Amino acid sequence: MPIYRLLQNVPLGPDEIKRLTDAYEHTLSVLSVKDRDDLLAELIAKKIIEIGQTGLKDPAQISARAIEVIGLP
């Protein structure tokens, strides 16, 4: 799963990692992305991490922002 691989290189605590993985899983669900090896899944993971580092804490808000930034419905 792309987000776990990417999070290995980011110095975050367990709570932050849980928040980002929750946002990632929520985003994949909303967008009906089932293949975790899909390039879209990796793009989503990168955006989730990027947005999570801006200080936004709520996984649902992080997810909504990622969908908005990526430009998907």
Secondary structure, DSSP 4 states (H G I P E B T S, - for coil): -HHHHHHTTS---HHHHHHHHHHHHHHHHHTT---TTSHHHHHHHHHHHHHHTTT---HHHHHHHHHHHHT--
